[in-house]
Amino acid sequence: MRVIVIFLTGIAVGLAVQSALAQKRTEMYVNHVGIAVPSVPAAIAYYTGKLGGREAFRQTDKDGKLVSAYVQMSKNTFVEIQEANAQRPAGISHFGLAVDSIEDAVKFFRANGATASEPGAPSAFSHARLANVTDLNGLRIELAELTPDSLQKKAIDSWK
């Protein structure tokens, strides 16, 4: 009887320790691919006209010049088109993961040895809460918590 009690106590302690140490993994999915292009209007025309996406939302600078846009390719998937410049050469600049909780995602990635930035206030452009992870090859992975006010969430909810 004593052996059974010790065995069951060991299992209970093991489960308690495992539960206490378990990391909360946030749900996530690839939400967008960011590309830098010489001409944002030309890229929007290509992705909407030739590939069948729809422009979800855009950003202009203080002078009204179009500098970036999101083209929605499916309900949950976008191409983020940004103007190429000296700091952002033409090509793929990053990809984005939509996460349920930005804080939980950052904790999860850090606990697994990845470098993740602190979550910030909602983006002035998209209104999503953002943080960044850099992969082993230097590629930026944007973490995005799609708040109810985020333009991505509004586009997803309006998808037909």
N, C-alpha and C positions, 0 to 999 in steps of 0.2 A: 504494500500500500504506500509506504514511504517513497519508494522509487517512482510510483505513478504521480504522486503529488509533486515531487521534485521535477519530473519530466514536464508535467503540465505547467508548473511555475516557470520553467525555462522557456517554454513556448510562449507563454503570456508575456514574459519580460522581453523576449526577442521581437515579438510583434509590436510591443509598445515602443521599443527603441527604433524599429524600422519605421513605424508610423511617425515618430517624432523627427526622424532624419529625412523622411521622404520630401522630395522637392515637389512643389506644385508646378506642374507643367501647364502652361497656358495653351489653349487651342490656337493654332495658327495655320495660315495658308498663304501661298504666293498670291499677292494682290496686284502687283504691277512690276513692270520692267521700266527702268528709267533710261532714256537715250538722249544724247546731246546731238543736235543737228545744226547745220549752217542756217537753215531756214525753217522756223517753226510753222509758218503758214503752208509751205510746200509739204512738210511732213504730215500735217493735219489732213491736207487734201489727199495725200497718198493713203494714209491709214483709214480714212473714211471712204474715199472714192474707190480705191482699188481693193482694199481688204475688208470693207464692210463694217468697220467700227463706227461708233457715233461719238461726236465730241461731247464730253460730259461737262467740262468746265475749263476755263482759261484764266491766265494771269497776264496783266499788262503792267508795264513800269509806270513811273510817275508822268511820263510824257505820252502815255497811251499806246506804246509799242508792245505788241504781243511778244512775251518772252517764254511762256510755257503753257502747256495744256495737257489735260488728261483725255485720252481717247479710250472709250469703253469698248472692249472686244467681246466680252460676255458679261453676264450678270455681275460676277465678282472679279473680273480681270481687266486691267487697264494697261495702256502704254502711256507713260509719263514722258512727254516731249519737252525738252528744255533747249534753250539756245546755247550752242557751243560758244566757248570763250577761252581765254588763256588758262583759266583755272579748271575748265571743264572741256577737254578736247572731244571732238566728234566721236561717237561710238556709245557703247553701253556704259553708263555711269554707275548704276546700282540696280538692285532689285529690292522690292518691298515685301515684307511679310506682314499681313494683318494679324493682330493678336488681340485676344479678349481683354487682357490686362497688361499694360505697358510695364508696370512695376513687377508683376510676376514674371514676365518675359525676360526683363533685365536680370532679375535674380536667378532665373533658370540658366541663362547663358553664362553669367559670371560663375555660378556654381560648377558649371561644366568646363571652365577654363577659358571662355571667350572674353574678349575685351568688349564691354558695352558701355556706352555713354549714359549719363543720367537722363531720365525722361524729362522732357521739357514741357513748357506750356504749350497749349494748342498752336499749331502752325498758323501764321498769319495768312497763308495762302489757302490751305486745304481745311484748316480747323481740326485736323487729326492730331492726336498726341504722338510725338515722335521720339525715338531714340535710335542710336546707330550701333551696329556691330561691324567690325572689320574682319573679314575672313583671312585665312592663312596666306592668301595670294594678294591681299590688299584691297579686295573688292568690298565696297560698302554695301551693307545689308541694312536697309531702313526698316525699323520696327514701327508699325503704325497701329495705334488703338483708334478705331473708327468710332468716334463719339457720335451721338445723335446729331450734332451740329456739323459733323465733317461732311465735306462735299462728296467724298467717296461714298459714305453711307447713304446720303441722299440720292446719289446716282444709282446705287445698288437697289435701294427701295423703290425707285421709279422704273426699274427695268421691266419691260414687257416682252 
